[in-house]
């Protein structure tokens, strides 16, 4: 009876891991996006290289600031509430980044994007450890890392950069808000409980 029930949580677990992996793609995309839009940001907002450097670093400061708190959040609230809540924070940051009339607001939005994306890798590891047996942990974690690195490729390929410049330099951020909201709803629906994984 136990073996008959086991494929279902594994199937649902794969959906959850795939959802988190795509969120991790967005994390890598935004940390590398200033490579292609930096000159346009400097021109559009009349900022210098120092301000652009601070804007680039704001993502990593927000990302780093979440590493210790996210452990508490996962232990206290579980991956379902933590991941969905931080995806909402990332969406808010993306909206601020897009609509910011000035550099300080743009900086705040960028930091919120980093904070929201800062829990995705740890969240993936938590979900993998809970939904899969220990001998699958390394394989699935490596898979999430590999998928996430596609975000770097997407952020630095010439054709997407050309489309962003032609459509407006900051509109790559809101274009990802809808997918992120879909990922948060998918994760909320799938991660309903912690399955009992036999040892």
ZAGUNU-293149 format. One record per residue (C-alpha): y, x, z; residue in three letters; residue number from 0. Coordinates in pm, 1 decimal, m for minus. Each point is the difference from the previous one (the first is absolute). Layout:
# residues N
{c2 Y; c1 X; c3 Z; residuo Ala; num NUM}
...
END
This chain:
# residues 199
{c2 0.0; c1 0.0; c3 0.0; residuo Unk; num 0}
{c2 232.7; c1 287.1; c3 83.1; residuo Unk; num 1}
{c2 m56.1; c1 166.1; c3 m337.6; residuo Unk; num 2}
{c2 70.2; c1 m327.6; c3 m179.2; residuo Unk; num 3}
{c2 340.9; c1 m27.6; c3 168.9; residuo Unk; num 4}
{c2 95.9; c1 362.6; c3 m53.6; residuo Unk; num 5}
{c2 114.4; c1 m10.7; c3 m367.8; residuo Unk; num 6}
{c2 268.1; c1 m258.8; c3 76.8; residuo Unk; num 7}
{c2 208.7; c1 209.1; c3 240.3; residuo Unk; num 8}
{c2 m47.5; c1 301.0; c3 m226.1; residuo Unk; num 9}
{c2 126.2; c1 m196.6; c3 m298.6; residuo Unk; num 10}
{c2 299.1; c1 m127.5; c3 193.8; residuo Unk; num 11}
{c2 53.8; c1 346.6; c3 144.2; residuo Unk; num 12}
{c2 19.0; c1 145.6; c3 m350.0; residuo Unk; num 13}
{c2 268.4; c1 m255.2; c3 m89.3; residuo Unk; num 14}
{c2 198.9; c1 99.8; c3 308.0; residuo Unk; num 15}
{c2 m35.6; c1 371.6; c3 m73.0; residuo Unk; num 16}
{c2 103.6; c1 m54.6; c3 m363.0; residuo Unk; num 17}
{c2 307.0; c1 m194.2; c3 116.7; residuo Unk; num 18}
{c2 99.0; c1 280.1; c3 236.3; residuo Unk; num 19}
{c2 m60.6; c1 258.9; c3 m271.4; residuo Unk; num 20}
{c2 247.5; c1 m173.3; c3 m231.4; residuo Unk; num 21}
{c2 251.6; c1 m9.8; c3 285.8; residuo Unk; num 22}
{c2 m55.4; c1 373.5; c3 40.3; residuo Unk; num 23}
{c2 78.2; c1 38.1; c3 m372.1; residuo Unk; num 24}
{c2 340.7; c1 m156.1; c3 72.4; residuo Unk; num 25}
{c2 49.7; c1 248.1; c3 285.0; residuo Unk; num 26}
{c2 m50.6; c1 297.0; c3 m232.4; residuo Unk; num 27}
{c2 207.7; c1 m164.3; c3 m271.1; residuo Unk; num 28}
{c2 305.6; c1 m36.7; c3 220.2; residuo Unk; num 29}
{c2 m23.4; c1 341.5; c3 161.2; residuo Unk; num 30}
{c2 8.9; c1 157.5; c3 m349.3; residuo Unk; num 31}
{c2 233.2; c1 m245.4; c3 m174.9; residuo Unk; num 32}
{c2 318.4; c1 195.3; c3 72.0; residuo Unk; num 33}
{c2 m127.6; c1 271.0; c3 m232.4; residuo Unk; num 34}
{c2 65.9; c1 m224.4; c3 m298.0; residuo Unk; num 35}
{c2 294.5; c1 m208.8; c3 123.6; residuo Unk; num 36}
{c2 192.4; c1 262.8; c3 197.7; residuo Unk; num 37}
{c2 259.8; c1 78.5; c3 m267.5; residuo Unk; num 38}
{c2 55.2; c1 m368.9; c3 m67.3; residuo Unk; num 39}
{c2 49.3; c1 m69.0; c3 371.1; residuo Unk; num 40}
{c2 255.7; c1 278.9; c3 21.0; residuo Unk; num 41}
{c2 188.1; c1 m143.7; c3 m296.2; residuo Unk; num 42}
{c2 m18.4; c1 m367.4; c3 100.8; residuo Unk; num 43}
{c2 95.7; c1 52.2; c3 365.5; residuo Unk; num 44}
{c2 226.4; c1 302.2; c3 m47.0; residuo Unk; num 45}
{c2 m193.8; c1 209.8; c3 248.9; residuo Unk; num 46}
{c2 m67.2; c1 370.5; c3 6.7; residuo Unk; num 47}
{c2 m321.0; c1 199.8; c3 29.7; residuo Unk; num 48}
{c2 22.8; c1 5.7; c3 382.1; residuo Unk; num 49}
{c2 3.5; c1 m380.3; c3 17.1; residuo Unk; num 50}
{c2 m284.8; c1 m17.1; c3 m250.4; residuo Unk; num 51}
{c2 m201.8; c1 242.3; c3 212.5; residuo Unk; num 52}
{c2 60.1; c1 m213.2; c3 309.3; residuo Unk; num 53}
{c2 m102.8; c1 m307.8; c3 m196.0; residuo Unk; num 54}
{c2 m322.2; c1 168.7; c3 m106.4; residuo Unk; num 55}
{c2 m71.5; c1 116.4; c3 354.0; residuo Unk; num 56}
{c2 68.5; c1 m344.3; c3 150.0; residuo Unk; num 57}
{c2 m330.3; c1 m127.1; c3 m138.4; residuo Unk; num 58}
{c2 m189.7; c1 280.7; c3 171.7; residuo Unk; num 59}
{c2 188.8; c1 m41.9; c3 327.7; residuo Unk; num 60}
{c2 m91.1; c1 m369.1; c3 3.6; residuo Unk; num 61}
{c2 m356.9; c1 85.8; c3 m99.7; residuo Unk; num 62}
{c2 m36.9; c1 264.8; c3 272.7; residuo Unk; num 63}
{c2 161.0; c1 m219.7; c3 265.1; residuo Unk; num 64}
{c2 m278.6; c1 m257.0; c3 m39.6; residuo Unk; num 65}
{c2 m297.0; c1 233.1; c3 43.3; residuo Unk; num 66}
{c2 m27.0; c1 m13.6; c3 380.0; residuo Unk; num 67}
{c2 115.7; c1 m362.3; c3 44.7; residuo Unk; num 68}
{c2 m241.2; c1 m121.2; c3 m267.3; residuo Unk; num 69}
{c2 m294.1; c1 119.8; c3 209.9; residuo Unk; num 70}
{c2 120.6; c1 m217.8; c3 286.9; residuo Unk; num 71}
{c2 56.6; c1 m293.0; c3 m235.3; residuo Unk; num 72}
{c2 m348.9; c1 26.4; c3 m144.6; residuo Unk; num 73}
{c2 m154.7; c1 20.4; c3 346.2; residuo Unk; num 74}
{c2 209.9; c1 m281.6; c3 142.1; residuo Unk; num 75}
{c2 34.8; c1 m242.9; c3 m290.9; residuo Unk; num 76}
{c2 m267.5; c1 108.3; c3 m246.5; residuo Unk; num 77}
{c2 33.0; c1 89.1; c3 m369.0; residuo Unk; num 78}
{c2 66.1; c1 m355.2; c3 m115.2; residuo Unk; num 79}
{c2 330.8; c1 m48.5; c3 182.3; residuo Unk; num 80}
{c2 106.5; c1 363.9; c3 m25.7; residuo Unk; num 81}
{c2 m53.8; c1 45.5; c3 m372.8; residuo Unk; num 82}
{c2 148.8; c1 m335.7; c3 m97.6; residuo Unk; num 83}
{c2 299.6; c1 52.5; c3 228.2; residuo Unk; num 84}
{c2 72.1; c1 345.8; c3 m139.1; residuo Unk; num 85}
{c2 m39.6; c1 m121.2; c3 m358.7; residuo Unk; num 86}
{c2 271.4; c1 m253.5; c3 79.9; residuo Unk; num 87}
{c2 217.1; c1 283.1; c3 134.6; residuo Unk; num 88}
{c2 m58.9; c1 192.8; c3 m323.3; residuo Unk; num 89}
{c2 99.9; c1 m305.1; c3 m206.2; residuo Unk; num 90}
{c2 320.4; c1 m37.8; c3 202.0; residuo Unk; num 91}
{c2 73.6; c1 367.6; c3 m54.9; residuo Unk; num 92}
{c2 m59.8; c1 m37.1; c3 m372.8; residuo Unk; num 93}
{c2 240.8; c1 m294.2; c3 m15.6; residuo Unk; num 94}
{c2 264.8; c1 196.4; c3 190.1; residuo Unk; num 95}
{c2 m51.4; c1 299.5; c3 m228.1; residuo Unk; num 96}
{c2 58.9; c1 m220.8; c3 m302.3; residuo Unk; num 97}
{c2 298.8; c1 m197.7; c3 124.4; residuo Unk; num 98}
{c2 171.4; c1 275.2; c3 199.9; residuo Unk; num 99}
{c2 372.3; c1 17.1; c3 m77.7; residuo Unk; num 100}
{c2 39.7; c1 337.5; c3 169.0; residuo Unk; num 101}
{c2 m190.8; c1 315.1; c3 85.1; residuo Unk; num 102}
{c2 m57.1; c1 m80.4; c3 373.7; residuo Unk; num 103}
{c2 m167.6; c1 m330.4; c3 m84.8; residuo Unk; num 104}
{c2 m202.3; c1 174.3; c3 m269.4; residuo Unk; num 105}
{c2 m105.6; c1 260.3; c3 258.4; residuo Unk; num 106}
{c2 m107.6; c1 m271.2; c3 243.9; residuo Unk; num 107}
{c2 m204.7; c1 m176.3; c3 m265.8; residuo Unk; num 108}
{c2 m169.1; c1 324.2; c3 m95.8; residuo Unk; num 109}
{c2 m89.4; c1 72.3; c3 364.8; residuo Unk; num 110}
{c2 m145.5; c1 m350.4; c3 39.8; residuo Unk; num 111}
{c2 m208.8; c1 51.3; c3 m312.1; residuo Unk; num 112}
{c2 m138.6; c1 319.4; c3 151.4; residuo Unk; num 113}
{c2 m72.7; c1 m167.9; c3 331.7; residuo Unk; num 114}
{c2 m174.3; c1 m290.0; c3 m170.0; residuo Unk; num 115}
{c2 m215.9; c1 228.4; c3 m210.9; residuo Unk; num 116}
{c2 m76.1; c1 229.5; c3 292.7; residuo Unk; num 117}
{c2 m293.5; c1 m203.8; c3 131.3; residuo Unk; num 118}
{c2 m194.9; c1 m47.6; c3 m323.1; residuo Unk; num 119}
{c2 m224.9; c1 306.5; c3 14.4; residuo Unk; num 120}
{c2 m78.0; c1 m38.7; c3 370.7; residuo Unk; num 121}
{c2 m51.3; c1 m370.8; c3 m56.9; residuo Unk; num 122}
{c2 m251.0; c1 76.1; c3 m271.3; residuo Unk; num 123}
{c2 m190.1; c1 230.6; c3 234.7; residuo Unk; num 124}
{c2 m2.2; c1 m261.5; c3 275.8; residuo Unk; num 125}
{c2 m134.0; c1 m265.5; c3 m235.5; residuo Unk; num 126}
{c2 m263.4; c1 232.8; c3 m145.0; residuo Unk; num 127}
{c2 m119.9; c1 97.3; c3 348.0; residuo Unk; num 128}
{c2 m31.1; c1 m366.3; c3 100.2; residuo Unk; num 129}
{c2 m146.0; c1 m151.7; c3 m314.8; residuo Unk; num 130}
{c2 m236.8; c1 272.6; c3 m113.4; residuo Unk; num 131}
{c2 m266.9; c1 219.3; c3 159.3; residuo Unk; num 132}
{c2 99.2; c1 358.2; c3 92.8; residuo Unk; num 133}
{c2 m176.2; c1 157.4; c3 m299.1; residuo Unk; num 134}
{c2 244.3; c1 m176.6; c3 m235.2; residuo Unk; num 135}
{c2 318.7; c1 112.0; c3 174.7; residuo Unk; num 136}
{c2 59.9; c1 327.0; c3 m186.3; residuo Unk; num 137}
{c2 m74.5; c1 m146.7; c3 m343.5; residuo Unk; num 138}
{c2 226.8; c1 m301.7; c3 39.3; residuo Unk; num 139}
{c2 282.0; c1 199.7; c3 159.1; residuo Unk; num 140}
{c2 m9.4; c1 248.4; c3 m288.2; residuo Unk; num 141}
{c2 5.2; c1 m293.5; c3 m242.8; residuo Unk; num 142}
{c2 312.3; c1 m144.1; c3 162.4; residuo Unk; num 143}
{c2 171.0; c1 341.3; c3 m11.0; residuo Unk; num 144}
{c2 m89.7; c1 47.6; c3 m366.6; residuo Unk; num 145}
{c2 126.4; c1 m344.8; c3 m98.4; residuo Unk; num 146}
{c2 321.0; c1 53.0; c3 197.3; residuo Unk; num 147}
{c2 84.4; c1 314.9; c3 m194.1; residuo Unk; num 148}
{c2 30.4; c1 m213.2; c3 m312.8; residuo Unk; num 149}
{c2 336.6; c1 m102.4; c3 143.8; residuo Unk; num 150}
{c2 129.7; c1 353.0; c3 m54.7; residuo Unk; num 151}
{c2 m104.4; c1 m15.4; c3 m364.3; residuo Unk; num 152}
{c2 161.6; c1 m341.2; c3 m44.8; residuo Unk; num 153}
{c2 326.6; c1 118.4; c3 156.2; residuo Unk; num 154}
{c2 33.5; c1 312.5; c3 m212.9; residuo Unk; num 155}
{c2 m122.0; c1 m106.0; c3 m344.1; residuo Unk; num 156}
{c2 282.8; c1 m8.4; c3 m257.7; residuo Unk; num 157}
{c2 m48.0; c1 m350.8; c3 m135.2; residuo Unk; num 158}
{c2 35.2; c1 m189.0; c3 330.4; residuo Unk; num 159}
{c2 299.6; c1 217.5; c3 82.7; residuo Unk; num 160}
{c2 159.0; c1 m90.5; c3 m333.3; residuo Unk; num 161}
{c2 m59.0; c1 m368.9; c3 64.0; residuo Unk; num 162}
{c2 155.3; c1 27.2; c3 346.8; residuo Unk; num 163}
{c2 308.7; c1 170.1; c3 m141.0; residuo Unk; num 164}
{c2 39.7; c1 m260.6; c3 m271.7; residuo Unk; num 165}
{c2 m48.8; c1 m293.5; c3 239.3; residuo Unk; num 166}
{c2 195.8; c1 141.4; c3 294.7; residuo Unk; num 167}
{c2 m90.3; c1 294.5; c3 210.7; residuo Unk; num 168}
{c2 m92.5; c1 m175.4; c3 322.1; residuo Unk; num 169}
{c2 m193.3; c1 m293.4; c3 m144.1; residuo Unk; num 170}
{c2 m333.4; c1 172.7; c3 32.3; residuo Unk; num 171}
{c2 11.8; c1 m82.9; c3 372.8; residuo Unk; num 172}
{c2 21.4; c1 m381.4; c3 m24.5; residuo Unk; num 173}
{c2 m256.1; c1 m2.9; c3 m278.9; residuo Unk; num 174}
{c2 m251.1; c1 117.9; c3 257.8; residuo Unk; num 175}
{c2 101.0; c1 m251.8; c3 269.4; residuo Unk; num 176}
{c2 m195.5; c1 m284.6; c3 m156.7; residuo Unk; num 177}
{c2 m319.9; c1 207.6; c3 m30.2; residuo Unk; num 178}
{c2 47.3; c1 114.4; c3 358.3; residuo Unk; num 179}
{c2 39.6; c1 m358.2; c3 121.1; residuo Unk; num 180}
{c2 m315.1; c1 m91.8; c3 m190.7; residuo Unk; num 181}
{c2 m182.6; c1 290.9; c3 161.5; residuo Unk; num 182}
{c2 114.4; c1 m110.4; c3 344.4; residuo Unk; num 183}
{c2 m123.8; c1 m355.7; c3 m61.1; residuo Unk; num 184}
{c2 m328.7; c1 129.8; c3 m136.5; residuo Unk; num 185}
{c2 m46.4; c1 227.9; c3 298.4; residuo Unk; num 186}
{c2 89.4; c1 m279.7; c3 244.5; residuo Unk; num 187}
{c2 m253.4; c1 m231.1; c3 m161.2; residuo Unk; num 188}
{c2 m282.2; c1 253.9; c3 m16.6; residuo Unk; num 189}
{c2 38.4; c1 182.1; c3 331.4; residuo Unk; num 190}
{c2 m81.6; c1 m300.9; c3 214.3; residuo Unk; num 191}
{c2 m242.5; c1 160.3; c3 236.5; residuo Unk; num 192}
{c2 m173.7; c1 322.6; c3 93.7; residuo Unk; num 193}
{c2 m357.7; c1 m7.2; c3 m129.0; residuo Unk; num 194}
{c2 m294.6; c1 122.5; c3 196.1; residuo Unk; num 195}
{c2 m127.3; c1 303.4; c3 m190.4; residuo Unk; num 196}
{c2 m350.2; c1 99.2; c3 96.8; residuo Unk; num 197}
{c2 m47.3; c1 366.9; c3 81.7; residuo Unk; num 198}
END
